[in-house]
Amino acid sequence: MKKIFLLMALAAVLLFGGVALFLRTGGPSDAASLASADSILFVNIPNTPRSAMRWGNTALAKISREPEMKAFLERPLANVQALPGSKVAQELLTGLKPATLFLSITKDASNEAAGLLGFQFWGTRGDFDEAVGRLRSQLPTAKPAELRETHHGCAILESTHGDRSLFSGCAGRWGFLSTNLNELKAALDRVAERGQNPLDQNPRFLKACSELLTVPDLLVFIQPEQAIDSLLAAGRALGADPIPSQVEQLKAIQSIGATLKLDGALQRDAIFIQRKQSPPVTRSLKHEAMKLTSEKTTLFLDFALNFEALPGWVESMSSENPQTAAIAKPLAEAAAASFAPDCAVMANWAEGSMAPSPLLSVLIKNGDRARDALAQVTQLAPGATVQKMDSIDLYIIPTQYGTLAIAQNDIFMLAGMDPAFVTQVAKGPTGEKTLMESAPFQPALGIYESANEGFCYIDTPTTFERLYSNFVPVLRFGALVMPSIGKMMDINKLPKAETISRHLPPIVLSQKRTTDGTLIESSGPVSMSEFLLIGAGVFGATKKPLFQ
């Protein structure tokens, strides 16, 4: 028994000794301590092994482990494996074992962008040299890598690609690539703890980190002030005239920080926009429109719109568009007098429907002024009619896209493309449970109540099932007329919708104003920012014809 304890003690000493030696020789593990405080953009993956472990618990990872999904992914994964360089890239990453990665972009003395890529690795120096050599071989090379100089014992190699040079160097367990020699030297100095002006001592960076998620899997930090003047100069060169008020708003943004964290089944993100003078929060959302929802509500978006600012905004554009401003001014004044800031968009998506039925609601501040404003608007719409039903005014406006219905009761103005649905909601609550009282909504209740500028909830399982049922027939038909689709995936192995949807939690977003800026938080199987990026990509793809 004593021998076992002695062996365990010896193993522990060796383990801790190895870790201490690694930390001592590897340099700092915080990437922000190696980047410049003047970075325009800083992107950091703090801990790739930890992120890989967390990924296994996410909803997307659980979906990928479903037998139906594994069978469907066989062909796409085989295609990826067959890509040129795929196997070599995997071998290089396996050998290099990157632990922490970051990208920093600064401006040099000539106002040119300078990039610095850094990564802490657990492989050998030979693995680093091989990976960098492989990267250089993929670039058009005018001059191969050779020793440029030695900086405090660290060899710096330089290669030329077109009119730019690429420098590389290694210190401890940190490897660097940069388009600027001075930035590379500064990073090497910071590894040895003799560098100056690191990002982790920048007050704006520290403030952003204090507002964002702790222990994230991705960190992004932007200082737009550093780039605004360059963007304005580029715009002037193209003949564009900046709008002074918008320029001032942009320059008021001191920094933008964002984090992404894999948290169990969820992906959480947080975005903090730090301003020089953040306007005080004078009104908070009352969430009045929640009363109009039901347990079957698929989408609920609650936001504050400053109607009182509309007349001033119209006035600001009068010098450039006097005719438009003259028409819009009375409408803006009527809206400012009629409506409170609380607005909402909600939608139900019934099974079998091609699209959801959206509804816009606006909280009324002055009912008489609101009726006058609606009367003015409907007079401009050919064919518009109005109906009186108890305390409800219902306006029907024919358009080329369908029938627009606008209803006003004592509390809300409601608008939608389904007159029956608009009328039903205008009659008031039916006594059914609202979305807030449903079981899937309960985890979102905290951020719903704290949001003072915006809140969004998406019933992800329902949304996915409706989209999937509409998309699969199109994909199957596409595979018949475009054989190339069959080479990418086996359409007959598409999983059932419920195989995927049962793993999907709701997507939730909240936006609130603080004394220093705006904080936006979201969570879901993908975060709201990822969802919007995916949606934009799908929309962009569908703008092109599917069949040539």
N, C-alpha and C positions, 0 to 999 in steps of 0.2 A: 504493500500500500504506500509506503514511504517513497518507493521508487516512482510510483505513478504521480504522486504529488510533486516530486522533484522534477520529473519530466514536464509536467504541466507548468510549473513555475519557470523552467528554462524556456519553454515555448513562449510564455507570456513576455519574458524579458527580451527574447529575440524579436517578437512581434513589435513591441513598443519601441525597441531600439531601432528596428527597421523603419518604422513610421517616423520617428524623430530624425533619423538620418535623411530620409526622403524629404521631410519638410525643411531641414537645414540646408540641404544641397539643392533642393528644387526651387527655392525662392518663394515669394509670397503666393498664396493661392487665390487672393482676391484680384480679379482682373481690373477692377476700377483703380487699384493702386498702381497699375502699369500704364494706363491710358492718360492722355493729356486732359487737364482741366478745361482746356479750350475746345474740346471735341464738339464738332457740330452734331455728329451722330455717334452713338456708342451702342453696340449690340453685343449681348453677352449670354452665352449658355453656361451657367455657373458650374454644373456638375452633371456630365453626361451619364455616368453610371447610375446616379440616383434617379435621373429622369427616365432612364431605361427601365428601372425597377418600378417606378410609379406608373409608367405607361401600361404595364400589365394589368392594372386594376381599373383602367378607364373603360367607359361604355364601348368605345370603338374597339378596344382590344378584345373585350368579351364577345363583341359581334364577330370579329375575325376568327375567333375560336369555335364558332358554331359550325357543325359538320357541313351544313348546306353552303355556308360562306367559304369554308376551306376548299370545298369541291369547286366552287365557282372561281376562286382566286388562283387555281392551279395554272391555268393558261396565262393570265396576265403576269404572274410572278415568273413563269418560265421565260416570257418575253423580256422581262427586265433583266433576268440573269444572262440572257443571250446578247444583251447590248454590248457593243465594243467597249472594252475597258472596265466593265462592271466587275469582273472577277479580280482584276488587278487593283481596283479601288478598294474592294473589300479586304484584300490581302494587306494593302498599305495601312488601312484604318485598324485592322486587327493587330498589325505589328506596332504601329505608332501608339495606339491606345490613348487617344486624346481625352483628357479629363475635364478641362475648362477651355472654352474658346471665346474669343472676342474680336470684334471689328470696330476700329475707331477711325473716323474721318475728321481731319482738321483742314485748315487753310494755311498754306505756307506764306513766306514773305512776299511772293509774287502773286498772291491771291488765288493760287491754284490749289485744287483739292489734293490732299495727301492722305493715302490710306495706310493703315497699320493693321495687319492680321496677326493675332497672337494666340498660341495654344500651349497649355501645359500638358505634357505627355508622360506616360508611364513606360513607354518603350525605350529603346536605346538611341544614342546619337546617330548611329547608322540608319535607324528607321526614319529619323527626322530628315537626314540628308537624302535618303531614297525618295521620301514623299515629296520633298521640295524639288528634287530633280525631275520627278515624274510630272509635277505641275508645270515646271519650266518647259518640258518637252511638248506640252500641249499648246504652248503659246508660240506665235510666229517670232522666231528668234533671229535678230540681226547680229548679236554677239553673244557667244555662250558664257556661262558663269565662270568667273575667275575672281581671285582674291582682290578685293578693293583696298582693304586696310584691316588692321587689328586694333580694336577698341578695348582698352583695359583687359587685354588677354583674350577677347572674343573676336574670332575671325568673322569678317563681313564679306560676303560674296556679292558680286554685281553681275547682272546680265542685262542685255539691251533688247527691248521688244518694240519695234517701231521707233517712235521718238521718246519713249519712256524707259526709265531704268527700273529694275526690280532688285531690291536689296534683301538679303537674308542673313540672319544671325541667330545664335543660340547661346543662352546663358542658363546654367543649372538645368532645370526641367522645362524651361520655357523656350519655345521657338517662335521666331518672328519673320514676317515678310512685310516689306513696306516699299512704297513708291518714292519715299523721301528718306534720304540718308540720316538727316538730323532727327527725325521722328524715331527711326530705328535705334540710334545711339541713345536717345532719351529713354526708350523702353528698356534697353540693356542696363542703363544706369539705375533705373527704378527697381529692377530685379535685385541689384546689388545694394539697394537701399541708400543710394547716393544721388538719386534723381530728385527733381524738383517739380512743383506744380502738378501733382497727380489729380485725377478726377475725383478720387474718394475724399479729397479735401475741399471740393467745390461746394459752397453752401446750397446752391440750387439743386445739385445732385443729391445732397443729403436730405434736403427738404422733400424732394420727389420720392426718395426711397422711404421716408417716414410715412408717406401717405399710401404707398403701394403695398402689395402682398408680400409677406415675409417668406423667405426661403423659396424663391420662384424657380421655375425651370427655364424661363426666358426673361431677360431684362432689356428694355430699349430706352435710351435717353437721348433727347434731341434738344439742342439750343438753337431755335430758329433765328434768333437775333443775329447769329454769326453769318447766316446765309441770306437774309432778307435783302440786304443792299445789293448783293450779287444778282439775285433774282430780278430785282427792280431794274438794274442796269441791263440785264439781258432782255427784259420786256421792252425797255425804251429802244434798244437796238432793233427790235422787231416792229417798232412803230406803235406800241401800246402805251397808253397814258394811264398811270396809276390813279385810283380814286383815293384822295387823301384820307377820308374817314376809315376806309378799309386798311390802308397802310398803317394808320395809327393803332387800329385794333390788333393787327399782326405784330407790330412792334411792342405792344403791351404784353405779349406772351413771352415770358422769360424762359420757360422750359416746358417740355412735354415728356413725361415719364410713363412707361407702360410695363406691366409684368404679366406673364402667363404662368399658371401653376396647375399641375396635374394633381387633383385632390380626390382620391377615390375614383368613383365613376365619372366625376365632373372634370371639366376643364374650366378654370376660373381665370378671368383677366381683370385688370384694373388699369385705368388710364387717368393720369392726373395732369391737368393743364394749369400751370402756375402763371399767374398774372402779376404785373407790377401793382395795379390797383384793382382788386376784384370788387365789382359792384356789390353792395350789400344785398342780402336776401330780404326783399320787402314783402313778398308773398310766398306762401308754400302751397303745394298742390292740396286741394281738398278731397280729391279722389271721388267726387260726386258721381262721376259716370259709372263707377263700379256697380251702382244700383241697377244699371241697365243690362248687366251681363247675366249669364246663366252658367250652369256647370258645363254646358256644351260649347261655351265660347272658345274659339280656337286661337284667336289673337286679341290681345288687349294692349293698347298703347295709350298711355296717359301722359300729357305734356302741358307745359305752360307756354302760352303765346302772349306776348306783350302787345295787346291791341292798342294801348294808349300811345305806343311809340310809332304807330303807322302814319299819323299825319306828319310828324317830323321827318320820317323816312321819305314820304312822298315829296315834301318840300325840298329835301336835299337833291332830288333828281329833277327839279323843275327847270334848272338852267340848261340841262342837256336834252330833256324831253318835255318841253312846256305843254304840248298838246295832251300827252299821256298824263302828265301831272294834273292838268286841269280837270280831266275826266275822273281821275282816281281820288282827288282831294275830298270831294263830298262823301264818297263811299268810305274812305279811310276815317273821316271824322265820325260818320255814322257807326262804323264798326267799333271805334274807340269808346263811343258813348253807350253802345248796346251790349257788348260782350265782356264777361270776366275772363281772366287768363286761362282758366281750366278748359282744356280741349282733350278729346280722346278719339281714337279710332279703334273699333272692335269689329270682329268678323266671326261668323259661324261658317263652317265648311261641312255641309251635309254629305253623307255617303252617296256616291254616284254623281255628284256635281263636278263639273269641270273646273270650277273656280269658287273661291269663297264669296260670301255676301258681305262686303264691307259697309260700315256705318260710321259716319263722322258725327260727333256730338260737341257742341260748344255751350258752355254755361252762360246763361243770360243774366245781364246786370240790370238792364232796363227794357222791360217787355214792349212798351209802346214804341220806343226808338228802334228796337229790333224789327217790329212789324213794319215800320216805315221804311227801314233799310231793305227788307226783303221785297216790299212792294216796288221800290225803285229798281232793284235788280231784275225782278221778273218782268217789268215793263220793257226791258231791253231784250228779253228772250221771246222770239216769235213762237206763237202757239202755246204759251204758258197759261195755265188755269189755276184757280185757287178754290179750295173747298173748305167749308166751316163744319167741324164736327166737335160739338161740345166746346171744350176749351182748347181745341187743336185747330191750327191753321195748316192746311196741307196744300203745298204748291207742286204742281206737276209740270215738268219742263221737258219736252221732247228734244233729244239730241241725236246726232248721227251714231252715237255709241249705245243708245238705249234711252230709257226714260229715267230722268233724274227727279227724285222726290225729295222735297224739303218740308219738314214739319216743324212747327213751333208750338210748344206748350208753355206752361208757366215757368218752367225751370230750364229747359234746353231748346236749342235749335239742333235739329237732326237732319242729316242728308245722306242719301244712299241711292243705289240703282235698282232697288227692289221696293216698290211702293208699299206692298203688303207688309214687308218686314219693318219699314220705317214707321208705318202707321201703328203696328203692333207695339213697337218700343215706345212710341210717343204716348200711348195710353197709360204708361207707367208700369211699375213692378207688378208681376203676376203672383207673387207669393212663393215662387220657386227659389231654390238656393242660388246665390250668386256665385261667380267664379271664386271670390275670396273665401267662400265657405266650402269649396271643394277640397278633397283630400290632396290632390297633386299640388295645389297652390300653397299649402301650409308651410313648406320649407322656405318659400319666398316671402312670407308675411313680414319678416323683419325689415328687409331692404325696401319692401313696398311702402311701409309706413315711414321710413326714414328719407325716401326720395322727395326732394323738394322742387326739382325741375323736370324730371321725366322718369317714366317707368314703362317697361315692356315685358309682356309675358306671352310666350308661344307654346301652345300645346304640341310639342314635338312629335309624339307618336301619331296623333291624328293628322298633322300636317304632312308627315312623311308618307303615311299610308295613302293619303289622297294624291300626293304628287307621284308616288310610285305606281299607283293604279293607272294614272294617265300617261306615264312615261314608258312603261314596259311595252304596251302595244306598239308605240312609235318605234321603239328600239327593235322589236321583233320584225316589224315591217322593213325597217332600215337594213337589217341583216339579210333580208331576202334580195334586196336590190343592190346592196353594197357588200360583196363578199369579203372585203377587207375588214369589216366589223367582226366577222366570224374568226378571223385570224387573231384578233386581239382578245376576244372573250367567247366563251361558249354560252350562247343565249339560252340554251335548254337547261343550263344549270343555275339560272338566276334564282336566288333564294326567295322564299315567300316573304311578303311584306311584314307579317307578324314576327318572323324570325329575327328581324332587325328592330322593329318598333318596340318590342317588349323590353329592350335594353335602354331605351331613350328616355332620360329625364327631361323635364321642360327646360326651355331656354329663357333666362330671366335677365333683365338689365335694369339698372337704376342709375339716375344721374342726380347729383346734388351739388349745390353751390356751398363752398366753404369760405372762410375769411381770406384764404390765399389763392383760391382758384376754383376749378371744377373737377369733381371726382366722378368717374364713370366706372361702374363695376358690372360684370356679367358672368354668368355661369351656364353650363349645359353640357350635353355630349360634345358639342363644340361651343366655344364662347360666342357672344353676339358679334364681335368683330370678325371672327373666323366665318361665321354664318353669312355675314354681309359680303365678305370677300368671295366666298364660294358662290353666293347668289349673283354677284356682279360677273364672275367668270362664266357662270351658266348663261346669264343673260347675254353677255358678249358673244358666246358661242352660238346662241340661237339666233342672233342677228344675221348670221350667215345662212344661206339656204342649206338644208340638210341633204337634199338630193340635187345633183348637178344635171 
